[in-house]
């Protein structure tokens, strides 16, 4: 072995030996004559630590005391950390290190252990930044925010479907509370005056992705959805409804039908134009989704019956636009922003009919005359 390597190895072993001796002396002194193990500036040790653990961890932290009070990570980095049941302190520290919040993860690991704070990291959300010190991160990890549930409500769903989706989450409220809360418009909703007293909030529960705190109630969630609707229904859309001779309630009704009819996004404004033209001529809308809404839930649990029969089209319901001309008595689903815009700004056409294409696609064939409409029928 080269002399240089032997010399380095000897120095290393002597250094290790010296540290061991120092720790031993410190422990003996603390035990026999009551010497303080670590300056109080490091913090109060966890009473469950043995004397050796307390001293060893304390010496390490004392040697790295400067790092306890300086930024622990890269400036400008941040993380919205979610801790779930079963996550260990080591797993949390590893994620913080990977996110750039910790440049010296062992210092936080040993500080948490020394203070006994590693047992206080509960499931929840934590907002942490690289500018925070080790002490600040350790303290922040003792106070979690509730883990929010993420729920995505698809466009064109009716409120019963939303209620079922909510019942599958771990919330303080469920299906029944949501349905009760959406039975009548609240007084603090800006569009309440537009909605008939006999109508539900169907149509105004804006489809979107929401974060729900586990301890929130049905009223809170419904208010959030209504506030989202108010924000999305900008003055341009409102004016578009007015230009088409529709109130907001009527515009939402027609948009809910367009939402269920249009499979291809690019056909929304064209389908809306057909319905506008029919309404102006006093023709029945003859929209299948309104019949599907009237039929309600099917034996297989589907709320929208796929293949309607001639008997279905005869159902006596104010929602059946085959039997009754004009708009139904209320929205049949909750439309998205594109369908609301399509009703406010439809295509300028004379078309009065559309039917599904025969090529197996989800598009439609449009027609101006009934004869043309019949010619579009599948062989």
Buried (B, 14 or more C-beta within 10 A) or exposed (E): EEEEEEEEEEEEEEEEEEEEEEBEEBBEBBEEEEEEBBEEEBBEBBEEBEBEBBBBBBBBBBEBBEBBEEBBBBEEBBBEBBBEEEBEBEEBBBBBBEBBBBEEBEBBBBBBBBBBBBEBBEEBBBEBBBBBBBBBBBBBBBEBEEBBBEBEBBBBBBBBBBBBBBBEEEBEBBBEBBBBBBEBBEEEBEBBEBBEEEBBBBBBBBBBEBEBBEEBBBBBBBBBBBBBBBEBBBEEBBEBBEEBEBBBBBBBBBBBBBBBBBEEEEBBBBBBBBBBBBBEEEBBBBBBBBBBBBBEBEEEEEBBBEEBEEEBBEBEBEBBBBBBBEBBBBBBBBBBBBBBBBBBBBBEBEBBBBBBEEEEEEBBBBBBEEEBBEEBEEE
